[in-house]
Amino acid sequence: MTILTRYLLRSMTGPFLFAFSLLTGLLFVNTVAQRLEDLVGKGLPREIILEALVLSLPHTIAVTLPMAILPAVLYAFSELATHSEIVAMSSGGVRPRRLFLPVLGFGALLTLVTFVFNDQVLPEANHQLKNLRNSIRQKSPTFQLREQAVNQIEAENGIGPYFLVADAIDQDSSELTGVTIYDMSRQGVRRTTYATRGEMELNPSFTDLHLRLYDGHVYEVGSGELGSFHQIEFERQLYVLRGVGNLFEESDTDQRSDREMSVAMLLDAERTRRAELDSVRAQSLDRTRGAVERALGRGPAADSARSAGPPLAKTLAIAGASQLPSDDLARTLATTARTNTARAEALSRQVHQYRVEIHKKLVIATACIIFVLVGVPVGIRFPQGGVSMVIVVSALVIGVYQLGLTGGEKLADRSLTDPAWSMWAPSVLWFVAGTLMVSRMGRWIASTRSGGWREIWLALRRLASRRRAESAA
């Protein structure tokens, strides 16, 4: 590796790490904000919450890894152009292509890293996160009480339930005022507890609710002889409601969606669905051919109908009659056709989804090279743009790229377009634009004293004036 190559890569490494860390942090904070609503309030251990957040991180990295290279290249080359380092290199006989190749190699290496990450790490993380979220959904909230309402609390093993009423509930301190508990957990016994105030908390395993009640009394009916009644007064009592929260149980399933598969899994699933689709089409064709032969009184289908006895054989025996009853036949054929059509459409959509996911992994990975093609010439052409130029150009290019990728994915999932065209359209667009700018990069290196926002504005004005002159002529 030459000194120039090391210098270019070192100039770009710092901005890349900064952009990657910043973008990953911002998107991950947004992900955490969306996930917290599904995690808090269910009595989950902190380890489970932390695991869910960590498993959400690979999806963020898969997005920000190719995104970070564009602002890094823009900033690095605009800084080199601002300090006339590129002019000095050019005057020393270094061609523009020599400056471009090391960065292109870095983009190719990042493309390989991104593809391996999206193909191996991301699907496994998505699969584990899905299983964890399914487990969390099955975990009911340990405890949600409403004040001035009858709250039904299911007891352990379905025995019970308890009914709890509180005049006021302090959610911060977990204190209750004016507590009434109707206990029906024991068969044949009705126990009602009244307390002036109380405190509630869950045990360490989040299964039992402990209520510390103060200044109250208990009425109990049916605990002894028939018609017996007991009244107990207390200053402090611990009331345990067992089994009000269920234990967290991890679920594990091998069933995977398209975003939980590697490219090898997607190709295998696509081949399987195509074989099923061909089988459905062949089956539908055979049934249709058999129905036509049966209706015309020809072939094996008609012979089996004659041997079936009345009323089909009687119908076929009528002189000049070669058709079977049309109503039942048409109804059966229509039902079979609708069923096969629905199955074929579902299998076809699955095939398209698998193909879309394969192309999506490739498109996101190759975006690293595309962004290098765009970033290097733009950074050299507009050295005076500064950080604002880096932000605006990055947002524009990535926004258009993401919009085209999302739109193409939706169209391909609906089988409206071929995934190879719709998914690669934004890449082809920016590849052509980047190649054209790279081919003109040698002219821009000759002078880097301009290239700010004012020049962009003047260029747009000249272009508009030229268009008006041409339309007037």
Buried (B, 14 or more C-beta within 10 A) or exposed (E): EEEBBEBBBEBBEEBBEBBBEEBBEEBBEEBBEEBEEEBEEBBBEEEBBEBBBEBBBBBBBBBBBBBBBBBBBBBBBBBBBBEBBBBEBBEEEBEBEBBBEBBBBBBBEBBEBBBEBBBEBBBBBBBBBBBBBEBBEEBEEBBEBEBEEEBEBBBBEEEBBBBBBBEEBEEEEBBBBBBBBBBBBBEEEEBBBBBEBBBBEBEEEBBBBBBBBBBBEBEBBBEEEEEEEEEEEEEEBEBEBBBBBBEBEEEEEEEBEBBBBBBEBBBEBBEBBBEBBEEBBEEBEEBBEBBBBBBEBEEEBBBEBBEEEEEBEEBBEEEEEEBBEEEEBEEEBEEBBEEBEEBBEBBBBBBBBBBBBBBBBBBBBBBBBBBBBBBBBBBBBBBBBBEEBBBEBBEEBBEEBBEBBEBBBEBBBEBEBBBEEBBBBBBEBBBEBBEEBBEEBEEBBEEBEEBBBEBBEEEEEEEEEEEEEEEEE
